[in-house]
Amino acid sequence: MREVVISGTGLFAPPHKFSNDELVQAFNNYVDQCNTENEAVIESGATMTLVYYSSEFIEKASRIKQRCVMNKAGVLNPLRMCPRLPQRSDDQPSHLCEMTASAACEALAQAGKKASDIDLAIVACSSATFGSQAASDVIVCLRVSSWPNSLTSS
């Protein structure tokens, strides 16, 4: 019987951070804009007025004081309120695959292993868009020599 070990772990945290205060300012600007644009619909009773949030409410409800994101400009733009990441072609790694591969490189370095030593990858992430394909995509990503050195340097 083969011995199975977890010989390294890695973590990727996006490089940009923003506080609840920044989020609340953007969201409350969005609330003002939405309520103004939908004034007639709100007055007719067909929809409700959006309400302001506070940093204190968000922290109490979520216990989160700040968030890490790949690009905070889109998230904090009241006209957008979601990330703005460039679209990638099918022959490029997804953003989530690249993030996961970065964490995998950290785990490999910690374990003193090479990508070709991987028999199994366990991937946990908070995005449903990557799903069950995550581990296999990352293993392929780490083994393909044409990818950037930052992903295959271990």
GUGUZA-852754 format. One record per residue: x, y negated, z of N, C-alpha, C, CB in turn; residue in one letter; residue number from 0. Coordinates in Angstrom, 2 decimals. Each point is the difference from the previous one (the first is absolute). Glycine has a CB too. Layout:
% residues N
PT,X,Y,Z,X,Y,Z,X,Y,Z,X,Y,Z,A,NUM
...
//
This chain:
% residues 154
PT,0.85,1.18,0.00,-0.85,-1.18,0.00,0.89,-1.24,0.00,-1.85,1.24,1.23,M,0
PT,1.48,-2.22,-2.05,0.76,-1.24,-0.09,-0.29,-0.91,1.20,-0.03,0.17,-2.52,R,1
PT,1.05,-0.85,2.93,-0.17,-0.99,1.07,-0.47,-1.31,-0.64,1.81,1.11,1.45,E,2
PT,-2.85,-1.67,-0.92,-0.54,-1.26,-0.51,0.29,-1.09,1.01,-1.83,1.21,-1.29,V,3
PT,2.41,-2.31,0.82,0.30,-1.12,0.88,-0.36,-1.31,-0.69,1.86,1.31,1.10,V,4
PT,-2.19,-2.28,-0.29,-0.10,-1.38,-0.48,1.33,-0.62,0.38,-2.60,-0.17,0.25,I,5
PT,3.44,-0.05,-1.25,1.36,-0.44,0.28,0.18,-1.51,-0.10,0.78,2.18,-0.83,S,6
PT,-1.79,-2.88,0.38,0.08,-1.45,-0.09,-1.36,-0.61,-0.20,2.29,0.19,-0.94,G,7
PT,-2.44,-1.41,1.37,-1.25,-0.73,-0.20,0.33,-1.39,-0.54,-1.15,1.29,1.87,T,8
PT,0.23,-1.87,-2.57,0.20,-1.34,-0.54,-1.27,-0.81,0.11,1.73,0.88,-1.57,G,9
PT,-1.56,-2.17,1.53,-1.13,-0.92,0.12,0.22,-1.16,-0.97,-0.38,0.65,2.43,L,10
PT,-0.65,-1.02,-3.12,0.05,-1.19,-0.84,-0.95,-1.02,0.57,0.60,1.34,-2.06,F,11
PT,-0.12,-2.54,2.28,-0.86,-1.12,0.42,0.16,-1.10,-1.05,0.22,0.59,2.50,A,12
PT,-1.31,-1.07,-3.04,0.09,-1.08,-1.00,0.76,-1.20,0.56,-2.17,0.77,-1.02,P,13
PT,2.84,-1.52,0.16,0.91,-1.06,0.45,-0.64,-1.29,0.49,1.54,0.97,-1.57,P,14
PT,-2.77,-1.24,1.20,-0.61,-1.29,0.35,-1.03,0.18,1.12,0.36,-0.83,-2.35,H,15
PT,-0.36,-0.11,3.27,-0.93,0.06,1.13,-0.86,-1.25,0.03,1.63,1.41,1.31,K,16
PT,-2.84,-1.24,-0.78,-0.82,-1.18,0.28,-0.80,0.24,1.27,-0.15,-0.55,-2.46,F,17
PT,-0.16,-0.54,3.11,-0.66,0.05,1.30,-1.52,-0.04,-0.16,1.99,-1.12,1.05,S,18
PT,-2.67,1.41,0.03,-1.46,-0.13,0.01,-0.41,-1.45,-0.26,-0.17,1.93,1.60,N,19
PT,0.95,-2.88,-1.09,-0.31,-1.41,-0.25,-0.01,-0.31,-1.49,1.02,-0.60,2.21,D,20
PT,-0.02,1.13,-2.95,0.05,-0.20,-1.45,-1.19,0.66,-0.68,2.51,-0.12,0.11,E,21
PT,-2.83,1.34,0.31,-1.13,0.73,-0.57,-1.31,-0.72,0.25,1.25,2.14,0.32,L,22
PT,-1.43,-2.61,0.90,-1.24,-0.70,0.37,-0.14,-1.30,-0.80,0.12,0.99,2.31,V,23
PT,0.96,-1.71,-2.48,-0.07,-1.24,-0.78,-0.45,0.30,-1.43,1.83,-1.02,1.42,Q,24
PT,-1.23,2.03,-2.04,-0.39,0.37,-1.37,-1.44,0.49,-0.06,2.39,0.58,-0.50,A,25
PT,-2.76,0.30,1.44,-1.35,0.55,-0.01,-1.04,-1.09,0.25,0.91,2.19,0.79,F,26
PT,-0.66,-3.06,0.16,-0.97,-1.06,0.29,-0.14,-0.98,-1.16,0.55,0.23,2.43,N,27
PT,0.53,-0.45,-3.18,-0.11,-0.79,-1.24,-0.87,0.72,-1.01,2.28,-1.00,0.41,N,28
PT,-2.13,2.33,-0.49,-0.85,0.82,-0.87,-1.46,-0.11,0.43,1.93,1.58,-0.40,Y,29
PT,-2.19,-1.53,1.70,-1.36,-0.12,0.54,-0.61,-1.33,-0.43,0.62,1.44,1.97,V,30
PT,0.13,-2.53,-1.80,-0.51,-1.32,-0.42,-0.35,-0.01,-1.48,1.40,-1.08,1.78,D,31
PT,-0.51,1.61,-2.58,-0.20,0.03,-1.45,-1.23,0.83,-0.37,2.48,-0.27,-0.33,Q,32
PT,-2.58,1.46,0.92,-1.13,0.90,-0.29,-1.33,-0.62,0.43,1.53,1.97,0.27,C,33
PT,-1.55,-2.51,0.92,-1.25,-0.59,0.51,-0.43,-1.19,-0.85,0.60,0.76,2.31,N,34
PT,0.37,-1.54,-2.77,-0.33,-1.15,-0.86,-0.53,0.47,-1.35,1.78,-1.37,1.14,T,35
PT,-1.10,2.35,-1.75,-0.41,0.51,-1.31,-1.36,0.70,0.05,2.41,0.25,-0.58,E,36
PT,-2.75,0.34,1.71,-1.23,0.77,0.12,-1.07,-0.67,0.85,1.37,2.03,-0.28,N,37
PT,-1.27,-3.33,0.41,-0.91,-0.75,0.87,-1.48,0.28,-0.30,1.75,-1.77,0.17,E,38
PT,-2.12,1.75,-1.44,-1.40,0.21,-0.37,-0.46,1.42,0.35,0.26,-1.67,-1.86,A,39
PT,0.57,2.64,1.62,-0.34,1.41,0.29,-0.11,0.20,1.51,1.18,0.76,-2.11,V,40
PT,-0.30,-1.43,2.86,-0.04,0.10,1.46,-1.29,-0.63,0.52,2.53,-0.07,0.11,I,41
PT,-2.87,-1.11,-0.64,-1.22,-0.70,0.44,-1.26,0.79,-0.34,1.19,-2.18,-0.30,E,42
PT,-1.16,2.94,-0.78,-1.17,0.81,-0.39,-0.16,1.23,0.90,0.27,-0.80,-2.36,S,43
PT,0.77,1.10,3.13,-0.05,1.16,0.88,0.44,1.29,-0.67,-1.81,-1.11,1.20,G,44
PT,2.25,1.05,-2.46,0.42,1.19,-0.72,1.35,0.53,0.47,-1.30,-0.82,-1.96,A,45
PT,2.09,-0.04,2.58,1.29,0.42,0.55,0.28,-0.80,1.26,0.87,0.63,-2.30,T,46
PT,0.05,-0.13,3.09,0.32,-0.67,1.26,1.21,-0.92,-0.16,-0.93,1.95,1.26,M,47
PT,1.00,-2.93,-0.40,1.15,-0.89,0.05,1.19,0.79,0.54,-1.48,-2.04,0.34,T,48
PT,2.61,1.91,-1.00,1.22,0.60,0.53,0.46,-0.81,1.21,0.67,0.88,-2.30,L,49
PT,-0.08,-0.22,3.27,0.43,-0.68,1.22,1.51,0.01,0.13,-2.15,0.66,1.11,V,50
PT,2.65,-1.63,-0.36,1.43,-0.11,0.25,0.47,1.10,0.95,-0.13,-2.47,-0.38,Y,51
PT,1.40,2.80,0.25,0.66,0.90,0.94,1.09,-0.76,0.71,-0.52,2.01,-1.42,Y,52
PT,0.99,-1.47,2.52,1.10,-0.60,0.74,1.11,1.04,0.14,-1.59,-1.55,1.25,S,53
PT,2.78,1.07,-1.01,1.14,0.91,0.23,-0.26,0.89,1.20,1.56,-1.69,-0.98,S,54
PT,-2.18,1.12,2.00,-0.28,0.76,1.22,-0.97,1.14,-0.29,0.39,-2.07,1.37,E,55
PT,-1.41,1.81,-2.17,-0.97,1.05,-0.35,0.69,1.14,-0.75,-1.83,-1.72,-0.12,F,56
PT,2.67,1.38,-0.86,0.68,1.02,-0.79,0.91,0.84,0.88,-0.10,-1.48,-2.01,I,57
PT,0.85,0.83,2.90,0.89,0.76,0.87,-0.78,0.89,0.96,1.68,-1.85,-0.16,E,58
PT,-2.79,1.33,0.68,-0.80,0.81,0.92,-0.63,1.19,-0.73,-0.47,-2.05,1.40,K,59
PT,-0.01,1.83,-2.61,-0.67,1.06,-0.76,0.98,1.03,-0.56,-1.78,-1.64,-0.58,A,60
PT,2.97,1.20,0.21,0.93,0.90,-0.69,1.30,0.27,0.77,-0.96,-0.84,-2.11,S,61
PT,1.24,0.02,3.08,1.27,0.05,0.75,1.19,-0.30,-0.89,-1.01,1.67,1.54,R,62
PT,0.76,-2.29,-2.67,1.07,-0.36,-0.93,0.27,-1.50,0.13,-0.65,1.87,-1.61,I,63
PT,1.94,-2.21,1.76,0.39,-1.41,0.10,0.56,-0.54,-1.31,0.47,0.36,2.42,K,64
PT,0.17,0.52,-3.18,0.52,-0.40,-1.31,-0.02,1.21,-0.93,1.45,-1.79,1.05,Q,65
PT,-1.40,1.50,-2.34,-0.04,1.05,-1.01,1.23,-0.10,-0.88,-2.51,0.00,0.03,R,66
PT,2.92,1.14,-0.57,1.11,0.05,-0.95,-0.58,0.32,-1.37,1.66,0.74,1.80,C,67
PT,-1.24,-1.47,-2.80,-0.51,0.18,-1.36,1.13,-0.16,-1.01,-2.27,-0.84,0.71,V,68
PT,2.04,1.35,-1.90,0.99,-0.15,-1.07,0.00,-1.41,-0.56,-0.29,2.41,-0.56,M,69
PT,-0.87,-3.05,0.54,-0.13,-1.35,-0.56,-1.11,-0.71,0.75,0.83,0.75,-2.29,N,70
PT,-0.48,-1.70,3.12,-1.04,-0.63,0.81,-0.73,-1.13,-0.71,1.34,0.61,1.97,K,71
PT,-0.78,-1.12,-3.06,-0.63,-1.12,-0.69,-1.43,0.35,-0.46,2.28,-0.77,-0.75,A,72
PT,-2.47,1.93,0.18,-1.33,0.39,-0.46,-0.96,0.23,1.15,1.05,1.01,-1.99,G,73
PT,-0.55,-0.41,3.06,-0.85,0.30,1.16,-0.47,-1.28,0.68,1.23,2.16,0.33,V,74
PT,-0.37,-3.17,-0.30,-0.35,-1.25,0.70,-0.60,-1.05,-0.92,1.82,0.49,1.59,L,75
PT,-2.12,-0.11,-2.82,-0.64,-0.92,-0.94,-1.51,0.17,0.13,1.98,0.10,-1.62,N,76
PT,-2.71,-1.13,2.10,-1.45,0.13,0.21,-0.78,0.38,-1.26,0.24,-1.68,1.80,P,77
PT,0.33,1.45,-2.97,-0.67,0.37,-1.25,0.23,1.47,-0.35,0.27,-2.35,-0.79,L,78
PT,0.68,2.98,1.47,0.35,1.39,-0.33,-0.20,0.95,1.19,1.65,-0.88,-1.66,R,79
PT,-0.99,0.62,2.77,-0.09,0.78,1.25,0.37,1.47,-0.18,-1.76,-1.57,0.74,M,80
PT,2.69,1.86,-1.64,0.54,1.36,-0.15,1.38,-0.12,-0.64,-2.34,1.04,-0.24,C,81
PT,3.15,0.01,0.37,1.37,-0.09,-0.52,0.05,-0.25,-1.50,0.70,1.53,1.81,P,82
PT,0.38,-2.15,-2.23,0.24,-0.23,-1.42,1.31,0.73,-0.35,-1.21,-2.29,0.01,R,83
PT,1.05,3.52,-0.49,1.16,0.80,-0.38,-0.03,0.20,-1.51,0.03,1.17,2.25,L,84
PT,1.12,-1.28,-2.89,0.00,0.16,-1.46,-0.42,1.41,-0.42,1.81,-1.71,-0.14,P,85
PT,-2.57,1.78,-0.95,-0.43,1.28,-0.55,1.23,0.73,-0.53,-2.29,-0.93,-0.60,Q,86
PT,2.33,2.24,0.80,1.12,0.80,-0.50,-0.50,0.97,-1.06,1.19,-0.22,2.21,R,87
PT,-0.30,0.55,-3.13,-0.36,0.97,-1.04,0.03,1.41,0.60,0.93,-1.51,-1.83,S,88
PT,-1.51,2.45,1.11,-0.08,1.38,0.48,1.36,0.68,0.14,-2.22,0.13,-1.07,D,89
PT,3.23,-0.65,0.38,1.32,0.63,0.11,0.84,-0.62,1.12,-0.10,0.49,-2.44,D,90
PT,-0.46,-1.42,3.19,0.67,-0.59,1.15,-0.61,0.56,1.27,0.50,-2.11,-1.29,Q,91
PT,0.28,2.11,2.38,-0.59,0.46,1.27,-1.05,-0.98,0.48,2.15,1.17,0.60,P,92
PT,-3.16,-0.67,0.08,-0.98,-0.90,0.59,0.67,-0.76,1.13,-1.94,1.53,-0.63,S,93
PT,1.33,-2.61,1.06,0.54,-0.76,1.12,0.07,0.89,1.24,-0.95,-2.14,-0.96,H,94
PT,-0.09,2.91,1.18,-0.03,0.86,1.19,1.05,1.10,-0.09,-2.45,-0.48,0.26,L,95
PT,2.69,1.01,-1.45,1.05,1.01,-0.18,1.36,-0.62,0.32,-1.38,1.19,-1.77,C,96
PT,1.61,-2.40,1.30,1.27,-0.66,0.27,0.19,-0.24,1.50,-0.12,-1.10,-2.25,E,97
PT,-0.94,0.71,2.93,0.07,-0.20,1.46,0.32,1.32,0.70,-1.64,-1.91,-0.16,M,98
PT,0.96,2.96,-0.27,0.19,1.31,0.61,1.40,0.52,-0.28,-2.45,0.47,-0.24,T,99
PT,2.95,-0.69,-0.98,1.35,0.42,-0.34,1.03,-0.73,0.85,-0.75,0.50,-2.34,A,100
PT,0.51,-1.76,2.63,0.90,-0.76,0.87,0.07,0.65,1.38,-0.53,-2.11,-1.26,S,101
PT,-0.61,2.48,1.81,-0.03,0.68,1.30,0.67,1.37,-0.10,-2.13,-1.22,0.60,A,102
PT,1.94,1.90,-1.73,0.63,1.31,-0.20,1.52,-0.12,-0.03,-2.03,0.77,-1.26,A,103
PT,2.54,-1.82,0.62,1.45,-0.21,-0.03,0.54,-0.21,1.41,-0.19,-1.00,-2.30,C,104
PT,-0.57,0.28,3.12,0.38,-0.19,1.41,0.04,1.35,0.72,-1.04,-2.32,-0.01,E,105
PT,0.03,3.14,-0.22,-0.05,1.33,0.64,1.16,0.88,-0.47,-2.51,-0.19,0.17,A,106
PT,2.81,0.14,-1.47,1.12,0.79,-0.52,1.32,-0.43,0.60,-1.26,0.31,-2.12,L,107
PT,1.47,-1.61,2.23,1.24,-0.51,0.59,0.10,0.44,1.46,-0.03,-1.98,-1.56,A,108
PT,-1.08,1.88,2.28,-0.03,0.42,1.41,0.34,1.48,0.14,-1.71,-1.77,0.47,Q,109
PT,1.24,2.58,-1.41,0.21,1.44,0.06,1.33,0.44,-0.62,-2.47,0.27,-0.07,A,110
PT,3.14,-1.20,-0.63,1.23,0.38,-0.69,-0.27,0.93,-1.17,1.22,-0.27,2.13,G,111
PT,-2.33,0.06,-2.82,-0.42,0.87,-1.11,-0.05,-0.79,-1.30,-1.33,1.43,1.59,K,112
PT,1.23,-0.70,-2.70,-0.20,-0.58,-1.32,-1.45,0.26,-0.42,2.46,0.33,-0.63,K,113
PT,-2.94,-1.07,-0.34,-1.38,0.19,-0.48,-0.21,1.43,-0.48,-0.12,-2.42,-0.64,A,114
PT,1.13,3.01,0.03,-0.14,1.36,-0.52,-0.14,1.04,1.12,1.33,-0.69,-2.00,S,115
PT,-1.06,0.29,3.25,-0.15,0.92,1.14,-1.45,0.09,0.49,2.35,-0.54,0.66,D,116
PT,-3.23,-0.31,-1.17,-1.38,-0.04,0.49,-0.78,1.21,-0.49,0.08,-2.51,0.04,I,117
PT,-0.68,3.24,0.88,-0.91,1.09,-0.35,-1.45,-0.43,0.17,1.74,1.66,0.69,D,118
PT,-1.97,-2.58,0.23,-1.36,-0.44,0.32,0.06,-1.43,0.48,-0.72,2.35,0.58,L,119
PT,-0.20,-3.17,-1.04,-0.10,-1.37,0.48,-1.36,-0.18,0.66,1.56,-0.85,-1.81,A,120
PT,-1.56,0.30,2.99,-1.24,-0.31,0.70,-0.14,-1.50,-0.04,0.13,2.05,1.52,I,121
PT,-1.20,-2.53,-2.13,-0.19,-1.43,-0.18,-1.28,-0.42,0.71,1.22,0.05,-2.21,V,122
PT,-1.13,-1.08,3.02,-1.18,-0.57,0.65,-0.05,-1.47,-0.39,0.10,1.64,1.96,A,123
PT,-1.25,-2.07,-2.45,-0.15,-1.41,-0.37,-1.45,-0.41,0.22,1.88,0.17,-1.69,C,124
PT,-2.08,-1.47,1.67,-1.34,-0.51,0.29,-0.75,-0.40,-1.25,0.84,-0.78,2.19,S,125
PT,-0.47,1.32,-3.33,-0.67,-0.34,-1.24,-0.57,1.24,-0.66,1.53,-1.95,-0.29,S,126
PT,-2.80,1.92,0.00,-0.64,1.14,-0.66,0.36,0.07,-1.48,-1.88,-0.16,1.63,A,127
PT,2.47,-0.90,-2.18,0.31,-0.01,-1.43,1.15,0.91,-0.36,-0.83,-2.30,-0.08,T,128
PT,1.61,2.71,1.04,1.17,0.84,-0.28,-0.32,1.47,0.24,1.51,-1.90,0.63,F,129
PT,-2.27,2.18,0.38,-0.53,1.32,0.27,1.00,1.13,-0.01,-2.02,-0.83,-0.95,G,130
PT,1.58,1.99,0.47,0.79,1.22,0.08,1.17,0.02,-0.96,-2.04,1.16,0.69,S,131
PT,2.08,-2.05,-1.65,1.09,-0.04,-0.96,1.27,-0.62,0.58,-1.70,-0.15,-1.81,Q,132
PT,1.59,-0.49,2.96,1.10,-0.78,0.56,1.29,0.78,0.14,-1.67,-1.31,1.19,A,133
PT,1.64,2.44,-0.54,1.23,0.74,0.28,0.67,0.45,-1.29,-0.97,0.76,2.17,A,134
PT,0.22,-0.20,-3.11,0.62,0.47,-1.24,0.54,-1.15,-0.82,-1.55,1.96,0.00,S,135
PT,0.85,-3.09,-0.04,0.49,-1.17,-0.73,1.32,-0.49,0.58,-2.35,-0.64,-0.55,D,136
PT,2.45,0.64,1.86,1.22,-0.48,0.65,1.16,0.95,-0.26,-1.37,-1.11,1.77,V,137
PT,1.13,2.40,-1.72,1.07,0.95,-0.28,0.48,-0.16,-1.43,-0.96,1.61,1.67,I,138
PT,0.04,-1.76,-2.61,0.38,-0.24,-1.40,0.78,-1.30,-0.09,-2.02,1.25,-0.83,V,139
PT,1.53,-2.28,1.49,0.64,-1.31,-0.01,1.44,0.09,0.49,-2.24,-1.08,0.38,C,140
PT,2.46,1.78,0.70,1.33,0.09,0.60,0.95,0.84,-0.85,-1.05,-0.25,2.24,L,141
PT,0.54,1.14,-3.03,0.86,0.90,-0.79,0.28,-0.51,-1.41,-0.91,1.88,1.33,R,142
PT,0.21,-2.88,-1.79,0.19,-0.50,-1.36,1.15,-0.99,-0.01,-2.45,0.33,-0.53,V,143
PT,3.50,-0.01,-0.22,1.23,-0.79,0.04,-0.14,-1.39,-0.63,1.24,2.13,-0.06,S,144
PT,-2.24,-2.34,-0.78,-0.14,-1.30,-0.66,-0.65,-1.06,0.89,-0.16,1.22,-2.16,S,145
PT,-0.27,-0.83,3.35,-0.62,-0.96,0.90,1.06,-0.86,0.65,-1.91,1.57,0.41,W,146
PT,1.49,-2.70,0.14,0.97,-0.90,0.62,0.81,0.71,1.08,-1.52,-1.92,-0.48,P,147
PT,2.79,1.51,0.60,0.89,0.60,0.99,-0.54,-0.11,1.41,1.89,-0.53,-1.49,N,148
PT,-2.63,-0.51,1.78,-0.53,-0.16,1.36,-0.92,1.15,0.38,0.18,-2.48,-0.26,S,149
PT,-0.75,3.16,-0.72,-0.90,1.11,0.31,0.71,1.34,-0.04,-1.86,-1.33,-0.92,L,150
PT,3.05,1.40,0.35,0.67,1.29,-0.14,1.39,0.02,0.61,-1.31,0.36,-2.06,T,151
PT,1.64,-1.36,2.83,1.37,-0.15,0.48,0.37,0.94,1.14,-0.15,-2.33,-0.71,S,152
PT,-0.79,3.06,1.27,0.34,0.85,1.14,0.73,1.25,-0.39,-1.95,-0.89,1.13,S,153
//
